[in-house]
Each structure stands twice: as C-alpha cells, then as structure tokens.
Amino acid sequence: MILFDKVGKRYPGAREALAGVSLHLAPGEMAFLTGHSGAGKSTLLKLIAVIERLSYGQILFQGRNISRPRRWRIPYIRREIGIIFQNYKLLNDRTIFDNVALPLVIAGYRHQEIQRRVRAALGKVGLLDKEKRYPIMLSGGEQQRVAVARAVVNKPPLLLADEPTGNLDPALSAEMMHLFEQFNQVGVTVLIASHDLDLISRMGYRIFSLAQGRLVSDGRPQPAVG
C-alpha cells in the first residue's frame, strides 16, 4: 500500500524534517506513527497525501510512484486517501451534511449518490440526526467525528489521521480509536499519528516511532507480563 524508500524532507533554512526514512505499510494494515513534537509525524503524512513534496528518496502508493507527480495527477491521488486533520478543518458556514458531502461534490458525484453516501457516513459515526446543524453547534468530539465521516465518505482505500484524539478526553479517545478499528476491519488501510503512547500501546497494533526525523523503531508493543 505505502512504501517509503530512504525518504527525506528538507524545509528551507531548517534541519531535515525527515531523514532517510524507509518503511512499508501493507494493504489492509492498521498502524500508528509516534514520536516527540517535531519528530516528523505530520510531515510524513503530508508526503503520502502529496500536500508536501519530498526532497529525496521515493514513495510508492498502491504500486505507483508518487514521489514527484505531475500537478494534474495530485487530485486523483488524493481521491484514494481520506485525511483527518488535528484541527478538523470544517467549514463553519456549511451544515454538517454539506461538510461531509464536499469531497463527493468536488469529484462530481450525482445528487442522489451524494445523499446516500453522506447519510451512510454520518450513520457510521453516529451523527445522522445532526446533519442540518453547523460545526459550531457540536462538541469537539462530534466535530472530530464529522471530520472522520468526511474522510471516509468516498470510500478511500487509505485513511490518514493526524493526532485525531489530541483534543479529546480519554473515553472519547478510546471511542475514536474503536471507530478507526471498524474501518480497518472492512479492509481500509489506516495510519494514525499519535503521541498517546498509553492508548496505542494497549491496542496492540504496529507502531512506527520517529525521533529527529528518523525512524528509530518499527514493531508491535510487547504484552505486559504478570
């Protein structure tokens, strides 16, 4: 699904945000990306979504080289990726329904199909009864679930999430992670950047750890003894 081969990213006038990172995430896998603030987690996700361009190395997505795509190819790559941002990036002047529908409208889906898919996505995250409300009328946890519904509404094979539980309490964080597990169980590949080591260690999935832009470990947490 995703292959990084010695990937690096340098920002002008700054140190390398990523330095020679190599990793592989298989189709249908769920994994976490962790590390200190500034370790390179968000940069890595942005490279996959072609929001940023790499400085060197190579990235393959579904067997296709997306290291330096032509500009016209980028929207087609992004249609295969659902992205959940830490600050949600919801449109406050649009209803919940319209926020979730946006990727489908951009992709040119017919009105009837948009209605069906948006309601299915909102039902999946438990917000079908709030489709006519506006983001400001919802709690932080509900806004995050709207962002999840928008990310999955066009049924992408890959779901990326950048600190999706960063603003949530422990109970809501666990609920959000369970939602990601549900998507993974139906075949969606999931990669989540998170600093909540306690929570992700308990879940038992593969963890990629970054430090100073380098991949320092790759594996599953060890079960507790005793």
Summary of the structure (lengths in Angstrom):
residues: 226
radius of gyration: 17.6
end to end distance: 36.8
largest distance: 56.6
contacts: 688
relative contact order: 0.20
helix: 37%
strand: 26%
